[in-house]
Amino acid sequence: MAMMTGDQYRESLKDGRVTFIEGERCDDPSTHPLLKTAVDVAAGIYDKLYKPDPDAYSPIFWIPQSKEEMQQRQEALRGAADMTSGTTSVSVMAIAMAAPELAKANPVYRERIYNYIDYCRKNDLRLAETVTDAKGNRKLRPTQQHDPDQYLHVVDRTPDGVYVRGCKMHISAASIEHELVIFPTKSMRPGEEAYAFGGAVPVNAPGVTIINTTYAPHDEDKRHYPVSSRRNTPEGFVVFDDVFVPNERIWLDGETEYAGTLASALGLWERTAGGAMQPREAEDRLVGLAALMAEANGVANEPHIQDKLATLMIFATMCRAGHEAAWANATTNEDGNLIPSTIFISATKYYQHELEDRMVDILHDIAGTMVTNAPTMADFEHPDLRPGLEKLLETPGFTAEERLKLYHYIRDTTADALGGWSSVTGKQAGGGQFAQRMVTARNYDMERAKAIARRTVGIGQEALATGKEGA
């Protein structure tokens, strides 16, 4: 086996997979107008990473065991980030992180995980993380739902494997990847053994149907959607209708006490993928856009604008600091695989998304309502309209066309197609804000904090033992 080129990747998607979009069956995602862009981006990454050596494999499958190896991995993947490579990386890192703990439930699980990673590595496959169940009434446990299929579960067994049924929702890029890696959505309890399941199946496995949504723009003038027209991803409802999973692809089967292990590992790497695994530019880009808009509007030197820009700069700096701290405090699991600090990852993600809407508000305040009201580029190019628009929109240092490009970029990324998708999915990836608070609280050393307070105040046995009193 060897690495795939972009064209080979496109051909690999014509495998009989059952995928729908906007009410129609799509047999070839590489040619569908709403899926083609995502496929083309993924194909470009394949070409960028491709090496003809038959023993070569993609750095997406590197599992670093030191900070230096992680830096090498990031450097090898610089400029090669798309949703398919991101979900593949998260899936691989998560199951590798969980492998030693799952081996306590059944030693064969660890072997199966690494065999599966090796299989995907040798065949240069892309993996989708399938985790979020339909859940039904979220106040009820899986076995209490009006329909047992609200959570994916095992429905039958054979000597060679099991059959699963259920649905995993909003699975990024599922229709343009090769494998579906199944994670339990949360910890399970005794009596919920059928729902404590982890494993993997091919996207084209019999019984798998994917129903897609996408923020890919329908408009033919791509300039109106300068980012989402070039980079977008489908989100799939992945329906499992009695899908067979062979034994060698199963690494959790009824051991309820270990369901949380897989769910937590995926959550950590989902949060990590939001920033720490790739060079962080999003927050700095936000600062840059605000600064350019302030210059274009002639208010860059106004004190209140400088104050707003300083707020954005502090936000960007603290986000970067949090992700760097996560790697500075990384640990390794029993297999030697590097794991970023859970508390720094979770706290930083919470901080980032708790304040992000406010930061976008600052950008919009500086830019003004032209973010949503600016004329289209087609209007600008109309011979009867252009002279007037050039006169009205040109400012010192910026042509009318440059200002329009700024407005359309900000609208697309913060107030329209990509902006809406990223605002919602960014907050929810790896668990919502409540989940980040819970994980942070669970990992915070509260006893150490109280001990420091006791020593400072001069109360309690620890203060007496050390002879220290309050400062």
ZAMARGU-4260 file (C-alpha; in steps of 0.2 Angstrom, whole numbers, plus 5000, padded with zeros to 4 digits):
<rodrens>
0) 5000/5000/5000 | 5005/5018/4997 | 5000/5036/5000 | 4986/5042/4989 | 4986/5057/4977
5) 4972/5069/4975 | 4965/5061/4960 | 4966/5044/4968 | 4957/5051/4983 | 4943/5057/4972
10) 4941/5040/4964 | 4941/5032/4981 | 4925/5041/4985 | 4916/5031/4971 | 4913/5016/4982
15) 4894/5014/4982 | 4892/5024/4998 | 4874/5030/5001 | 4874/5049/5004 | 4861/5061/5001
20) 4860/5080/5000 | 4845/5092/4997 | 4834/5077/4994 | 4844/5068/4981 | 4856/5053/4981
25) 4874/5058/4977 | 4885/5044/4970 | 4900/5054/4967 | 4904/5068/4980 | 4918/5074/4969
30) 4906/5081/4956 | 4892/5087/4966 | 4891/5106/4966 | 4888/5107/4985 | 4901/5094/4990
35) 4915/5096/4976 | 4924/5111/4985 | 4926/5101/5001 | 4933/5086/4991 | 4944/5097/4980
40) 4952/5105/4996 | 4955/5087/5004 | 4962/5082/4987 | 4974/5097/4987 | 4980/5091/5005
45) 4983/5073/4998 | 4993/5081/4984 | 5003/5092/4996 | 5007/5078/5007 | 5010/5064/4994
50) 5026/5055/4993 | 5029/5041/4980 | 5039/5030/4992 | 5029/5014/4995 | 5034/5015/5014
55) 5029/5033/5016 | 5014/5038/5026 | 5005/5054/5030 | 5011/5064/5045 | 4992/5065/5049
60) 4995/5048/5057 | 5010/5052/5067 | 5007/5049/5085 | 5020/5060/5094 | 5028/5055/5110
65) 5037/5071/5115 | 5035/5089/5113 | 5048/5090/5100 | 5039/5076/5089 | 5023/5086/5091
70) 5032/5102/5084 | 5039/5091/5070 | 5021/5085/5066 | 5014/5102/5066 | 5028/5108/5055
75) 5025/5094/5043 | 5006/5098/5042 | 5008/5117/5041 | 4997/5123/5027 | 4989/5106/5025
80) 4974/5108/5037 | 4956/5104/5031 | 4941/5095/5039 | 4946/5078/5033 | 4963/5078/5040
85) 4957/5086/5056 | 4944/5073/5060 | 4957/5059/5055 | 4970/5066/5067 | 4957/5068/5081
90) 4951/5051/5079 | 4968/5043/5079 | 4974/5053/5094 | 4959/5049/5104 | 4958/5030/5102
95) 4977/5030/5104 | 4975/5040/5120 | 4962/5028/5126 | 4970/5012/5121 | 4980/5008/5138
100) 4964/5011/5148 | 4953/5001/5137 | 4966/4987/5138 | 4961/4985/5156 | 4943/4980/5151
105) 4950/4968/5138 | 4969/4967/5133 | 4964/4963/5114 | 4956/4981/5113 | 4973/4989/5113
110) 4980/4978/5099 | 4964/4981/5089 | 4966/4999/5090 | 4984/5000/5084 | 4981/4987/5071
115) 4967/4998/5065 | 4977/5014/5065 | 4991/5005/5055 | 4978/4999/5042 | 4972/5017/5040
120) 4990/5023/5039 | 4995/5011/5026 | 4980/5014/5015 | 4980/5033/5018 | 4962/5034/5023
125) 4952/5048/5031 | 4942/5045/5046 | 4926/5054/5053 | 4923/5054/5072 | 4905/5049/5075
130) 4900/5053/5092 | 4884/5063/5095 | 4868/5053/5096 | 4851/5059/5093 | 4848/5058/5112
135) 4829/5061/5111 | 4823/5068/5128 | 4840/5073/5135 | 4834/5071/5153 | 4832/5052/5150
140) 4845/5039/5150 | 4847/5029/5134 | 4837/5014/5140 | 4823/5026/5145 | 4820/5034/5128
145) 4803/5031/5119 | 4814/5023/5105 | 4830/5013/5109 | 4838/5019/5093 | 4839/5037/5100
150) 4857/5031/5105 | 4868/5020/5094 | 4867/5002/5102 | 4871/4984/5098 | 4856/4975/5092
155) 4863/4958/5087 | 4878/4947/5089 | 4887/4933/5079 | 4903/4924/5082 | 4912/4936/5070
160) 4905/4953/5076 | 4890/4963/5081 | 4876/4973/5072 | 4873/4991/5078 | 4858/5003/5075
165) 4856/5021/5078 | 4861/5038/5072 | 4876/5050/5074 | 4872/5068/5071 | 4881/5082/5062
170) 4897/5072/5058 | 4909/5084/5049 | 4914/5078/5032 | 4907/5060/5034 | 4902/5059/5016
175) 4919/5063/5009 | 4929/5052/5021 | 4933/5033/5021 | 4930/5027/5039 | 4917/5030/5053
180) 4925/5029/5070 | 4911/5026/5083 | 4913/5034/5100 | 4900/5033/5114 | 4893/5050/5117
185) 4895/5050/5136 | 4898/5038/5151 | 4887/5024/5152 | 4879/5015/5168 | 4876/4997/5172
190) 4861/4991/5162 | 4867/5001/5147 | 4879/4989/5140 | 4872/4989/5123 | 4876/5007/5122
195) 4893/5006/5128 | 4901/5003/5111 | 4917/5009/5101 | 4923/5003/5085 | 4924/5008/5066
200) 4916/5004/5050 | 4919/5009/5032 | 4908/5024/5025 | 4901/5012/5012 | 4897/4998/5024
205) 4879/4991/5021 | 4866/4999/5031 | 4875/5016/5033 | 4866/5031/5025 | 4872/5049/5027
210) 4861/5064/5025 | 4871/5080/5022 | 4869/5098/5026 | 4881/5111/5021 | 4885/5130/5023
215) 4893/5130/5005 | 4885/5144/4996 | 4873/5141/4981 | 4877/5158/4974 | 4888/5157/4958
220) 4897/5173/4961 | 4911/5167/4973 | 4917/5184/4977 | 4902/5187/4988 | 4908/5172/4998
225) 4926/5174/4998 | 4930/5161/5011 | 4915/5149/5012 | 4915/5147/4993 | 4933/5140/4994
230) 4933/5131/5011 | 4917/5122/5017 | 4912/5105/5024 | 4897/5095/5024 | 4889/5089/5040
235) 4881/5072/5040 | 4867/5063/5049 | 4875/5046/5049 | 4861/5033/5050 | 4866/5015/5056
240) 4853/5003/5050 | 4859/4986/5057 | 4877/4989/5052 | 4889/4974/5054 | 4905/4978/5064
245) 4918/4964/5064 | 4927/4959/5080 | 4944/4965/5074 | 4936/4983/5073 | 4928/4983/5090
250) 4937/4991/5105 | 4923/4993/5117 | 4908/4981/5119 | 4897/4982/5134 | 4910/4988/5147
255) 4900/5003/5153 | 4914/5009/5165 | 4925/5012/5151 | 4913/5022/5139 | 4918/5038/5147
260) 4936/5034/5143 | 4933/5035/5124 | 4921/5050/5126 | 4933/5060/5136 | 4948/5056/5125
265) 4938/5062/5110 | 4933/5077/5119 | 4950/5082/5124 | 4957/5080/5106 | 4942/5089/5099
270) 4946/5104/5110 | 4964/5103/5105 | 4960/5103/5087 | 4951/5119/5089 | 4968/5128/5092
275) 4982/5119/5100 | 4986/5107/5086 | 4988/5120/5072 | 4996/5137/5072 | 4984/5149/5079
280) 4980/5163/5067 | 4961/5166/5069 | 4962/5178/5084 | 4976/5187/5076 | 4967/5188/5060
285) 4952/5196/5070 | 4964/5209/5076 | 4970/5213/5059 | 4953/5214/5051 | 4948/5227/5065
290) 4963/5237/5063 | 4962/5238/5044 | 4943/5243/5045 | 4948/5256/5057 | 4961/5263/5045
295) 4948/5262/5030 | 4935/5271/5040 | 4948/5285/5045 | 4946/5282/5064 | 4962/5271/5068
300) 4969/5285/5079 | 4953/5288/5089 | 4956/5284/5108 | 4940/5273/5109 | 4945/5263/5094
305) 4963/5261/5101 | 4955/5254/5117 | 4944/5242/5107 | 4959/5236/5097 | 4969/5233/5114
310) 4954/5222/5120 | 4956/5212/5104 | 4974/5210/5106 | 4973/5204/5124 | 4960/5191/5119
315) 4971/5185/5105 | 4987/5184/5116 | 4978/5175/5130 | 4970/5162/5118 | 4988/5159/5111
320) 4995/5158/5129 | 4982/5145/5134 | 4985/5133/5120 | 5004/5135/5122 | 5002/5131/5141
325) 4993/5115/5136 | 5008/5109/5127 | 5020/5115/5140 | 5011/5105/5153 | 5008/5090/5142
330) 5010/5072/5149 | 5011/5055/5141 | 5000/5039/5143 | 5006/5022/5147 | 5010/5019/5128
335) 5021/5035/5128 | 5009/5045/5118 | 5009/5064/5121 | 4993/5071/5128 | 4990/5090/5131
340) 4985/5097/5148 | 4966/5094/5150 | 4964/5108/5161 | 4973/5121/5150 | 4964/5115/5135
345) 4947/5116/5143 | 4949/5132/5152 | 4956/5140/5136 | 4942/5134/5125 | 4929/5141/5138
350) 4938/5157/5138 | 4939/5159/5120 | 4921/5155/5116 | 4914/5164/5131 | 4922/5180/5124
355) 4922/5177/5105 | 4905/5185/5102 | 4910/5200/5111 | 4926/5201/5101 | 4916/5199/5085
360) 4904/5213/5091 | 4919/5225/5093 | 4924/5221/5075 | 4907/5224/5069 | 4906/5240/5079
365) 4922/5247/5070 | 4917/5241/5053 | 4899/5247/5054 | 4883/5241/5045 | 4892/5240/5028
370) 4897/5222/5034 | 4880/5217/5029 | 4874/5231/5017 | 4889/5233/5006 | 4886/5232/4987
375) 4891/5216/4978 | 4906/5215/4967 | 4894/5212/4953 | 4886/5229/4956 | 4903/5237/4958
380) 4908/5231/4941 | 4892/5237/4932 | 4898/5252/4921 | 4884/5263/4926 | 4887/5260/4945
385) 4906/5259/4947 | 4910/5277/4945 | 4898/5282/4959 | 4903/5268/4970 | 4922/5272/4968
390) 4918/5290/4973 | 4909/5285/4988 | 4919/5271/4995 | 4937/5276/4991 | 4947/5282/5006
395) 4965/5287/5009 | 4975/5271/5008 | 4961/5260/5002 | 4953/5259/4985 | 4934/5256/4984
400) 4937/5238/4978 | 4948/5234/4993 | 4935/5241/5005 | 4922/5230/4997 | 4933/5215/4999
405) 4936/5219/5017 | 4917/5220/5020 | 4913/5204/5011 | 4927/5194/5020 | 4920/5200/5037
410) 4902/5196/5032 | 4906/5179/5026 | 4917/5174/5041 | 4907/5182/5055 | 4890/5186/5049
415) 4885/5174/5036 | 4888/5157/5029 | 4905/5152/5037 | 4902/5164/5052 | 4886/5155/5057
420) 4893/5138/5055 | 4909/5142/5065 | 4900/5151/5079 | 4889/5137/5083 | 4901/5122/5079
425) 4916/5130/5087 | 4907/5132/5104 | 4900/5114/5103 | 4915/5104/5097 | 4922/5094/5111
430) 4907/5098/5122 | 4898/5115/5125 | 4903/5128/5137 | 4895/5119/5152 | 4906/5104/5148
435) 4922/5115/5148 | 4918/5121/5165 | 4915/5104/5172 | 4931/5097/5165 | 4941/5112/5171
440) 4933/5110/5188 | 4936/5092/5189 | 4955/5094/5185 | 4958/5109/5195 | 4968/5106/5211
445) 4956/5114/5224 | 4965/5106/5239 | 4981/5115/5234 | 4972/5131/5232 | 4964/5129/5249
450) 4980/5125/5257 | 4988/5141/5250 | 4973/5151/5257 | 4975/5142/5274 | 4994/5146/5275
455) 4991/5164/5269 | 4977/5167/5282 | 4986/5157/5296 | 4973/5145/5300 | 4971/5126/5300
460) 4984/5112/5304 | 4994/5115/5289 | 4998/5133/5294 | 5002/5128/5312 | 5014/5114/5305
465) 5023/5126/5294 | 5023/5140/5307 | 5017/5153/5293 | 5005/5166/5297 | 4995/5177/5285
470) 5004/5190/5275
</rodrens>
